[in-house]
């Protein structure tokens, strides 16, 4: 069972006065203003928590660490060495880190004033918690990526190895069969009161059937998320998955469009790190001189908007699309490559949402904090879809990929 939070283990030389070290350590740890569990020198469960930290309390502990290393390597490959700066603890930590580096192992000394250490521990425990949250998840690819997503596949084995995430393929026929089985059932949409348009009201019934059909697939396969080749629904049932995906994401089930596997993985990681939903979208226009971008798509998680309207799906004029209005404020644009070797993260501001003709229904005008980040989209983009997350999270994302 994975335990949450920060767990602190200690290294202490017997050459030092134990009572003095205990008092100094207590004062130092209290100053950090962090919730933690102190394990002292008992390392039996090291590596089983969101963040395990080795508090090097004194000098002369280098040999103790070396003797423990074979046991500790069973549970981790990176070591966080906390030091107060008292009793030669920093010097010992530097020797230990040098030893790790010489043996092709990684580590970091966490040292500085109390505020810095607090912030560093907080970031690391968030990332550790997110990594453990992602590991063991199961995602479905329903109907394969759309034909135009020629760079948006993923190596399932690499995803399993690096993220601990299982991806399975599910034929679109399963969704269509579930949909057809609902044909004679009396179904009402919970969104019916959001429109007075007779055509959209009728289409909402089909959109609800798609949601129910996908819910059966999620349950049958034990999925934590999925991506669906949603344009196939336009020909098969004359409707879209836009409403269904908006609802699933709001319910904590990651759901992305067009069978885009990297977008699905990006949204999964983003949600684990931040706890908020993301908006999968296309870049419609980019101004490299200002860093302003217009991002658009026909669905957005309902928990990301203050209000929304219902319309048809943009390209086809069929089914139900969502015109979502999110609050202005800080955002992060994020994407992982399908082979997990690259990622992009840039912070900015959602300037406004709009509803102009000739574009996908939900439209967000974004200004990147660093206008030069816009060049990425014109030189080395990771596919066309990107994820917009409310809030500034580049630091967390960068830490994840370290």
Buried (B, 14 or more C-beta within 10 A) or exposed (E): EEEEBBBBBBBBBEEBEEEEBBEBBEEBBEBBEBEBEBBBEEBEEBBBBBBBBBBBBBBBBBEBBBEBBEEBEEEBEEBBBBBBEBBBBBBBBBBBBEBBEEEEBEBBBBBEEBEEBBEBBBBBBBBBBBBBBBBEBBBBBBBBBBEEBEEBBBBBEEBEEEBEBBBBEBEBEBBBEBBEEBEEEEBEBEBEEBBEBEEBBEBBBBBBBBBBBBBBBBEEBEBBBBBBBBBBBBEBBEBBBBBBBBBBBBBEBBBBBBBBBBBBBBBBBBBBBBEBBBBBBBBBEBEBEEBBBBBBBBBBBBBBBEEBBBBBBBEBEBBBBBBBBBEEEBBBBBBBBBEBEEBBBBBBBBBEBBEEEEBBBBBBBBBBBEBEBBEBBEEEBBBBBBBBBBEBBBBBBEBBEE
